[in-house]
């Protein structure tokens, strides 16, 4: 049985880079000191390849599940479970944003752009703990697809391709802990906070203006564009012989994925909001189950 002090709040806990976090739970501190951080990284460095198996099995199950559901006239009504799921992910993402965004702002304001992209001090302390949770969350997030399949909604290529590729990239990047991840983790938490909150409202059958949906999609576009920018800057820093804790190999894979996501998102945005013969998106919730 866990001791009550395990969850006791502590005020103003300092990360190794000088950033102070207010109101930190004990488990956020004790579970991610220097030794624990090194242990988790070494483990992922050794076993990141397991994500290839997870992604392969995921894709197989997605299409096998769609085949099984093809014999059903209608999908299952899972609204209650969808509410719980989206509310849980929204809360997790909001908490992650509270931990990662202040550290990002601190890094930019106190040390500059080069530091924010090339220094990996965020791997320790409270921020490091949430970077680790972010990486782990890519596996359970695949449950998103289960809801789509069981409810017989339209499954977009963008959706399952994103889940599979991001899982592999996050496991691989965490194993070798790339400093540019500070940007990727923070941006993803912010967008997920809004996106899953939106999904939760839709599941609760609360009508949300189309403008909100368009804004979330636009933010996702900006996220992908910034991802490309961060990788380009990392390449420039390394080419100019500045210290930068990102490998050329990681830059290649990262910018390849972000570029692919950006192209797919531009296409989605155009088809969804700019063409004259599109269906009203407020009546097509399945179209929103896309990239994270």
C-alpha positions in Angstrom: 0.0 0.0 0.0 1.4 3.4 -1.0 2.3 5.8 1.7 0.3 9.0 1.8 3.5 11.1 1.6 4.0 9.6 -1.8 1.4 12.0 -3.2 2.2 15.0 -1.0 2.5 18.3 -2.9 5.8 20.1 -2.8 6.1 23.8 -3.8 8.7 25.1 -6.2 10.8 22.2 -7.2 13.9 23.0 -9.2 14.9 21.2 -12.4 18.7 20.8 -13.2 18.5 23.6 -15.8 17.2 26.1 -13.2 13.5 26.0 -14.0 11.2 25.9 -10.9 7.9 23.9 -11.0 5.2 24.9 -8.6 3.0 22.3 -6.7 4.9 19.1 -7.6 3.7 15.7 -6.4 6.3 13.5 -4.7 6.1 10.8 -7.3 7.1 13.4 -10.0 10.3 14.0 -8.2 11.3 10.7 -6.6 10.6 8.6 -9.8 13.0 10.7 -12.0 16.3 11.6 -10.5 19.5 11.3 -12.4 19.9 7.5 -11.9 16.3 6.7 -12.8 16.5 8.8 -16.0 19.7 7.0 -17.0 18.1 3.6 -16.3 15.0 4.3 -18.4 17.0 5.7 -21.3 19.4 2.7 -21.3 16.5 0.4 -21.3 14.8 2.1 -24.3 18.2 2.3 -26.1 18.4 -1.5 -25.8 14.7 -2.3 -26.6 13.4 0.5 -28.8 13.2 -1.9 -31.7 10.2 -3.5 -29.9 8.2 -0.5 -31.2 8.5 -2.0 -34.7 6.7 -5.1 -33.5 4.0 -3.0 -31.7 3.5 -0.9 -34.8 3.3 -4.0 -37.1 0.8 -5.7 -34.9 -1.2 -2.5 -34.6 -1.6 -2.1 -38.3 -2.5 -5.8 -38.7 -5.2 -5.5 -36.0 -6.5 -2.3 -37.5 -7.3 -3.9 -40.9 -8.3 -7.2 -39.4 -10.7 -5.4 -37.1 -12.2 -3.5 -40.0 -12.7 -6.8 -41.8 -14.5 -8.2 -38.8 -16.7 -5.2 -38.4 -17.7 -5.2 -42.1 -20.3 -7.9 -41.3 -22.0 -5.6 -38.8 -24.7 -3.3 -40.2 -23.9 -0.6 -37.5 -21.1 0.0 -35.1 -21.1 -0.3 -31.3 -22.4 2.5 -29.2 -19.4 3.3 -27.0 -20.2 6.8 -26.0 -19.7 6.3 -22.3 -16.3 4.7 -22.7 -15.4 7.4 -25.3 -16.2 10.1 -22.8 -14.0 8.5 -20.1 -11.2 7.9 -22.6 -11.1 11.4 -24.0 -11.4 13.1 -20.6 -8.5 11.0 -19.4 -6.3 11.9 -22.3 -7.3 15.5 -22.1 -6.4 15.7 -18.4 -3.1 13.9 -19.0 -2.2 16.3 -21.9 -3.1 19.4 -19.9 -0.9 18.2 -17.0 1.9 17.5 -19.4 1.5 21.0 -20.9 1.7 22.5 -17.4 5.0 20.7 -16.9 6.6 21.1 -20.3 5.5 24.6 -21.6 7.0 26.6 -18.7 10.3 24.8 -19.1 10.2 25.5 -22.9 9.5 29.2 -22.2 12.3 29.3 -19.6 14.8 27.7 -22.0 14.0 30.2 -24.8 13.9 33.3 -22.6 17.0 32.5 -20.5 19.2 30.6 -22.9 17.9 31.1 -26.5 16.8 29.1 -29.5 20.1 27.1 -29.8 19.8 25.9 -26.2 16.2 24.9 -26.5 16.9 22.7 -29.6 20.4 21.4 -28.8 20.6 21.0 -25.0 19.1 17.9 -23.4 19.0 18.9 -19.8 15.2 18.5 -19.8 15.7 14.8 -19.6 16.1 15.1 -15.8 13.8 16.3 -13.0 10.0 17.0 -13.3 10.2 17.9 -17.0 12.2 14.7 -17.7 9.6 12.6 -15.9 6.9 14.0 -18.2 9.0 13.5 -21.3 9.2 9.8 -20.3 5.4 9.6 -19.7 4.9 11.2 -23.1 7.0 8.5 -24.8 5.1 5.8 -23.0 1.7 7.3 -23.8 2.2 6.6 -27.5 1.3 3.0 -27.0 -2.1 3.4 -25.2 -3.1 6.2 -27.5 -3.5 3.6 -30.2 -6.8 2.8 -28.4 -8.1 5.8 -30.4 -8.2 3.5 -33.4 -10.2 0.9 -31.6 -13.0 3.3 -31.1 -13.0 4.2 -34.8 -13.1 0.5 -35.9 -15.7 -0.6 -33.4 -18.0 2.4 -34.2 -17.5 1.7 -37.9 -16.3 5.2 -38.6 -14.2 6.2 -41.6 -10.5 5.4 -40.9 -8.1 7.9 -42.5 -4.6 6.9 -43.7 -3.3 9.9 -41.8 -4.7 8.4 -38.5 -3.1 5.0 -38.5 0.1 6.0 -40.3 0.6 8.7 -37.6 0.1 6.3 -34.7 2.4 3.7 -36.0 5.2 6.0 -37.1 5.2 8.3 -34.1 5.3 5.2 -31.8 8.5 4.0 -33.5 10.1 7.5 -33.6 9.4 8.3 -30.0 10.8 5.0 -28.7 13.9 5.4 -30.9 14.5 9.0 -30.0 14.1 8.4 -26.3 16.6 5.6 -26.4 19.2 8.0 -27.7 17.6 11.0 -26.1 17.6 13.7 -28.8 17.6 17.3 -27.5 15.1 18.5 -30.1 12.5 16.4 -28.3 12.0 19.3 -25.9 10.1 21.1 -28.8 8.2 18.0 -30.0 7.0 16.9 -26.5 5.8 20.4 -25.6 4.0 21.1 -28.9 2.3 17.7 -28.8 1.1 18.2 -25.3 -0.4 21.6 -26.1 -2.2 20.3 -29.2 -3.4 17.2 -27.5 -4.8 19.3 -24.6 -7.1 21.1 -27.0 -7.8 18.2 -29.3 -8.9 15.7 -26.6 -10.9 18.3 -24.8 -12.7 18.9 -28.0 -13.3 15.1 -28.5 -14.6 14.9 -24.9 -17.1 17.7 -25.6 -18.3 16.0 -28.7 -18.6 12.7 -26.9 -20.7 14.5 -24.3 -22.9 15.6 -27.2 -22.0 19.3 -26.6 -22.2 21.2 -29.8 -18.9 22.8 -30.6 -18.6 25.6 -33.3 -16.9 24.5 -36.5 -14.3 27.3 -35.9 -12.9 25.4 -33.0 -12.4 22.3 -35.1 -10.7 24.4 -37.8 -8.5 26.1 -35.2 -7.3 22.8 -33.9 -6.5 21.5 -37.4 -4.6 24.8 -38.0 -2.6 24.4 -34.8 -1.7 20.9 -35.9 -0.5 22.3 -39.2 1.6 24.8 -37.3 3.0 22.0 -35.1 4.2 20.1 -38.2 5.7 23.3 -39.8 7.6 24.1 -36.5 8.8 20.5 -36.3 10.4 20.9 -39.8 11.9 24.3 -38.6 13.4 22.7 -35.5 15.1 20.0 -37.5 16.4 22.5 -40.1 17.9 24.6 -37.3 19.4 21.5 -35.6 21.1 20.6 -39.0 22.4 24.2 -39.3 23.8 24.2 -35.8 25.6 20.9 -36.3 26.9 22.0 -39.8 28.3 25.1 -38.2 30.1 22.9 -35.6 28.0 24.1 -32.7 27.3 21.6 -30.0 23.9 20.0 -30.5 22.7 16.7 -29.0 20.8 15.5 -32.1 22.2 13.0 -34.5 22.1 13.5 -38.3 20.2 10.2 -38.5 17.5 11.5 -36.2 17.2 14.8 -38.0 16.7 12.8 -41.3 13.9 10.6 -39.9 12.3 13.4 -37.9 12.1 15.9 -40.8 10.9 13.2 -43.1 8.0 12.4 -40.8 7.1 16.0 -40.1 7.2 16.8 -43.8 4.9 13.9 -44.6 2.5 14.9 -41.8 2.6 18.5 -43.0 1.7 17.5 -46.6 -1.1 15.2 -45.4 -2.5 17.9 -43.1 -2.4 20.5 -45.9 -4.4 18.1 -48.0 -6.8 17.4 -45.1 -7.3 21.1 -44.4 -8.0 21.9 -48.1 -10.5 19.0 -48.5 -12.2 19.6 -45.2 -12.6 23.4 -45.1 -11.7 25.0 -48.5 -13.6 22.9 -51.1 -17.1 23.8 -52.1 -18.5 20.2 -52.1 -17.4 19.1 -48.6 -19.8 17.8 -46.0 -20.3 19.8 -42.8 -17.5 18.6 -40.6 -19.5 19.2 -37.4 -21.5 16.1 -38.5 -18.5 13.9 -39.2 -16.7 13.3 -35.9 -14.7 10.4 -37.5 -12.8 12.9 -39.7 -11.4 14.4 -36.5 -9.7 11.2 -35.4 -6.5 11.9 -37.1 -2.8 12.7 -36.4 -1.7 13.7 -32.9 
